[in-house]
Each structure stands twice: as structure tokens, then as C-alpha cells.
Amino acid sequence: LEAEQAIASAALYVSNVLATLVSPGTVPDPQLYACQAVPVGEAAFWLLGRSDATVAGDQVAFGLIDEAAKLNLNTATVEMLQMLPRMTPELAAAIVDWRDANTTPTTGGAESDVYLRLNPAYRCKDAPFESVEELRLVYGMTLELLFGEDANLNGVLDPNENDGTMAFPYDNRDGRLDPGLLEYLTIYSREPNTRTNGAQRINVAGTNQTQLANLLQEKGFSVDRANEILRNLGFSPTGTGSAGGPGGTGGRGGANPGGTPTPTATQPVGSLLEFYIRSGMTPEEFALIEADITVSTNQVQQGLININTASAAVLACVPGIGPEHAAEVVAYRQNRWASLLANPSVVWVVDVIGQTNAIQAGPYLTARSYQFTADVVAVGHHGRGLQRVRFVFDTTDGLPRIVYRQDLTHLGWPLGTEVRRQLRLAQNRP
């Protein structure tokens, strides 16, 4: 009962952490909220997290898990899915066939004619995934592929996961965790296409950039600089303008044209990264408008990957990054982690992979996250009565709400050897 109450308290606490974020879409800094051995009466809870280093050791990471750090099952292309560890071309094709609406099999995939030959027989869903666990129904999927060596899904190498065939799961005993597909996949990542004031973001992919011109004025850009940016993007501000507008003189400076910017034949931008590159803006200038612009007309953008939190395995699936640059991207951001949390941006990746690759990667990337997993582990007094529940919180609509709850207590002890040692020491104290 104590552990159950601690679980409920943890859910309320996480909801408050997410509700009080200063800026929507930012990833909470685990240094600024309690996530280890948080007391609730005589019980305590932990928030199991992930870090770039956890797969290489046995130290558990603590904090919230960013769902935008994963590949979205409902939007990832078959080519992207194929790049995941343990994935096969046939399984990737079967995943796409499971979620798409048509009944024509992808090359190597499976539609209802395959599933109806199984025992028991069932049909291919031909509709989006509603949970990651639904993967168990996809033709060719196995528990070994889903879990890998991480039998308790805690993201670290436990003793039974590094002993060969002595105990489940069977592993290669190489001293390094080899997770399954559950580690890398989500269905929850989606981003509202709105500004911080609730208004629709300004679409910079269209041919009418009057709104962009007004935004540049709003953010305090000088007349000359605003016009230069518009020209770089293929627009020619026209008209004599008024004070403070392109073509005008005086004023604080801005891009509120006396005449509407005239588009040239330049191809519309395909992502915010491409906009940044083509605009010629500095990172500091782009930061002023990054949260206010978009290249999509949708109310919500689904499946974007957060460049600031995704693992090397996930980044390797992104065109333009791939296995060639994924580790380099992770290493670069590790030295700038605090800054990227405080001021999230995508533009730094250009310095790592170059402009050509960044333009290719841009349509898949974001710097913002709105869905988080709280993997809550609780124990009662004397370290007894283990309970573990996984919650997924969605902040897309403003206030956080729980959209998924899963009891994982049956997976066993997830807190690693060090926490177990500390709890045993506490039991022996007078």
C-alpha cells in the first residue's frame, strides 16, 4: 500500500513539474526536479530515465524520458525503421504494412493473407499503431527482438543480462547492453503547430511572406537586415514603405513592408533547418523566431525527433545523419547539454554534419518535446513492496494529461545494484 501511494504521489508530482515549465516544449532538466529516492511517508519513489551513457554501464539514469527522442512507429519510413538495431528489412516492411490503410504488401512485408495462415489467425490491422506493445502482433516480431538483452526495460546492464546463457535473457556477455526495439520506438511524439501565445505558427514554406516580414519587425530586426533575410529566401521587398519598414527610413527597424514581399522562383523551404541555412541568419537571430515559425499547415506535427535528446541509435535512422554522423552529433551535444536544455535549438547540428546533410535531415528534426514518460519505481519502508508503473504524459494541449499507464512490476528489480545496496544499508541502521 505504501508503494502504491508513492506511485500516485509521483504521478501528481510529475504532472506539476510539466505544468510549471517556463517554456512549452522544453525538456525538464533532471537537476531541477527530484527524481531519486523521493520520500513519500515511509516509502520512496524513483523516476527511471535514460542518458547517453547508460548502455555502456550498470549505473541507472534517473529523470523523465523524452518520447520525441524515439522513432515514431506511425510516421517513420521503412528505410528509417531498417536502420534500427535488430531490425530486418522484412520486419520493417511488415510494420509499415500493419499501419498503412492499403492491403498491398510492401516488398518483403505482410498483409492479411499472411496473418490468416497463422494459428490463431487474425487480420492485418491496416491502421495506425495505438501502442508500442502492439508490435507483438506484427508478423515476424519476437520477444527477443522487442526486449533484446534489457529484460526489465531499465536501460542498464544488470548482472543477469551479462551472464551469457546462465539466466534469462540470453546475452552475448560483452559487458554492454544491447536493448530491443522497445527502447527506440514510440507512438506519442507530436508537436502543436502553435506559438507560445496560442496563435498559429507562421508558415515560412509558402510564397506569401508578409507574415514573416511582420514577425521580423516584431522581433526588432533592422530594416536592412530584414530585407537581406527576405532576399536570401528569394523574396524581394517592394514599395517605398513607411518608417521602420523595408524601403522606409528611420524607426526601430523591421520588415513590415510598405509593399508585399514579391516571391522569386526560389523553391520553398522544406524545413526550419533549410530556412535557417538559406536565410543567412546567425544562430542568435534564428533563436528569436524559431518557436514562432513552421513549414507545415497541419495543426499538429507528428513524429519529429528531438535532436537534443535522441540516442545515437535513433539519430542513425535520420537521413542526412545516419550511422556516419550519429555518434558525432551525440558527442557534440554532450559538451553543451545544459545550454541546449535552457535554449533548445536545431541549428547547431549544421556545424556537425554540414549544410547539405542538415537540409536532408531537417524535415525529421525538432528541438521541442511535448510527451514524456515517467517510469516510476516505488518501495515501502525497509525497501519492501516494490511497485513500478510507467506513465506517458502529453502536454500538447497545455496542461499535462496521462495518456497511457502500464504496470511493469512483474519485470522485477529495475533500480540497479547500487540502490539495492543503499536500501540494505538503511535497513541495518539503528
Secondary structure, DSSP 8 states (H G I E B T S, - for coil): -HHHHHHHHHHHHHHHHHHT-SSTT----GGGS--SSEEETTEEEEEE---TTGGGSS---BS-EEGGGSEETTT--HHHHHTSTT--HHHHHHHHHHHSS--S--TT---HHHHTTSSS------S--S-GGGGGGSTT--HHHHHBT-TT-SSS--GGGSSTTSSSS----SSS--B-GGGTEES--EEE-B-TTSSB-EE-SSS--HHHHHHHHHTT--HHHHHHHHHHTTEE--S---TTSTT--SSS-----SS--EE-S----SSHHHHHHHHT--HHHHHHHGGGEES--SSEEES-EETTT--HHHHTTSTTTHHHHHHHHHHHHHTTHHHHHHS--STTHHHHHHHHHHHHHGGGEES---EEEEEEEEE-GGG-S-EEEEEEEE-TTSS-EEEEEEE-GGG---SHHHHHHHHHHHHT--
